[in-house]
Amino acid sequence: MDLAGKNIGYALTGSFCTFRTTINEMENLVKMGANVFPILSFNSYQLDTKFGKAEDFIQEIEDLTGNKIIHTIQAAEPIGPKKMFDVLIVAPCSGNTIAKLSYDIIDTPVTMAVKSQLRVDRPVVIGISTNNGLSGAAENIGRLLNRRNYYFVPFKQDNPITKPRSIVCDFKYIVKTLEYALEGEQIGPILL
């Protein structure tokens, strides 16, 4: 499937160590001709970390996509009713955001974007990145795997020796996962 001309919402949550990788994938989508609309969680939009300053990421993402970042609940709410996106991806999707989505807690721009997208029966792609994916977050991941319109970027253990419960999506599968999701299918295998 050609992603040129597709409107793709691209949300980032607080797994800051993967921001560089996910921004590179965002750039690939732009180069393919997709219209990419960035969405950042409150923390992603505001926090400086050892991985970079928030204002630098904001500037880079807005320059790359040519679109202002959606960073408030109010700005995310019309996504569904206006049918703004053909597909919405959340990558990285933290364990915190997975938990909120699994319990339908809508209190951030990203969770509102997902709720709004699902409201009109459109696909949501999850690119998970969490240190507790094989412990506390596992139950929440399982819930979302069994819900309609959620599609997962294939994932694997991050580092089984030093972080035995950590999982992260393989970002190189984002494009293919988006293509499958637009056809209503889950790419497989999910576990790498």
Beta strands, then each sheet from edge to edge (+ up, - down):
strand 1: 7-12
strand 2: 35-40
strand 3: 87-93
strand 4: 124-130
strand 5: 150-152
strand 6: 155-159
strand 7: 163-169
sheet 1: 2+ 1+ 3+ 4+ 5+
sheet 2: 2+ 1+ 3+ 4+ 7- 6+
end
